[in-house]
Amino acid sequence: MAKMCELCGKSTVSGNRIQHKHSVGWRYKAPKTKRAFVPNLRKIDVDIEGTPKRINACMKCYKRLRKEQE
């Protein structure tokens, strides 16, 4: 799967795009269309058992790895 973090498994999730409220009953009448919530991925170089490898990592995992390296 292309849009997936290889460290934590975070991937694309589907949901609804809801239009801005315009009236009192907006919650029930507002148009809803399907959309995809895509994770914020970044390609990083990591040493796995001594061999350099390029992986996709979400920003949460990337920040955690950077903090561990310090």
C-alpha positions as CSV (number, residue, x, y, z in Angstrom):
1,M,0.0,0.0,0.0
2,A,1.6,3.3,-1.1
3,K,0.0,5.8,1.3
4,M,0.9,4.0,4.6
5,C,3.4,4.5,7.3
6,E,5.7,1.5,7.5
7,L,6.5,2.0,11.2
8,C,3.0,2.4,12.8
9,G,0.7,1.3,10.0
10,K,-1.2,4.6,9.7
11,S,-3.0,4.7,6.3
12,T,-5.8,6.4,4.4
13,V,-9.1,6.6,6.2
14,S,-12.4,7.5,4.5
15,G,-14.9,10.0,5.9
16,N,-17.4,12.7,5.0
17,R,-16.8,16.3,3.9
18,I,-19.6,18.3,5.5
19,Q,-20.5,21.8,4.1
20,H,-20.4,24.8,6.4
21,K,-23.5,25.5,8.5
22,H,-26.1,27.9,7.1
23,S,-29.2,27.5,9.2
24,V,-30.5,25.9,12.5
25,G,-31.0,22.5,11.0
26,W,-27.7,22.4,9.1
27,R,-26.6,19.2,10.8
28,Y,-29.4,17.2,9.2
29,K,-29.6,19.0,5.8
30,A,-26.0,19.8,5.0
31,P,-24.6,18.0,1.9
32,K,-22.1,15.3,2.8
33,T,-19.7,13.9,0.2
34,K,-17.1,11.2,0.7
35,R,-13.5,12.1,1.1
36,A,-10.2,10.5,2.1
37,F,-8.1,11.6,5.1
38,V,-4.5,10.9,4.0
39,P,-1.6,10.7,6.5
40,N,1.2,13.2,6.3
41,L,4.0,10.9,5.0
42,R,7.7,11.6,4.4
43,K,10.4,9.4,2.8
44,I,13.3,8.9,5.3
45,D,16.5,6.9,5.2
46,V,16.9,4.5,8.1
47,D,19.5,1.9,9.0
48,I,17.9,-1.4,9.6
49,E,20.3,-4.0,10.9
50,G,23.2,-2.1,9.3
51,T,21.7,-1.8,5.8
52,P,20.3,1.6,4.7
53,K,16.7,1.5,3.6
54,R,14.3,4.2,2.5
55,I,10.8,4.0,4.1
56,N,7.6,6.0,4.3
57,A,7.0,7.4,7.8
58,C,4.2,9.6,9.1
59,M,5.3,12.8,10.8
60,K,4.5,11.5,14.3
61,C,6.9,8.6,13.8
62,Y,9.5,10.9,12.1
63,K,9.5,13.3,15.0
64,R,9.8,10.3,17.5
65,L,12.8,8.9,15.5
66,R,14.5,12.4,15.4
67,K,14.0,12.8,19.2
68,E,15.5,9.3,19.9
69,Q,18.6,10.1,17.8
70,E,19.5,13.1,20.0
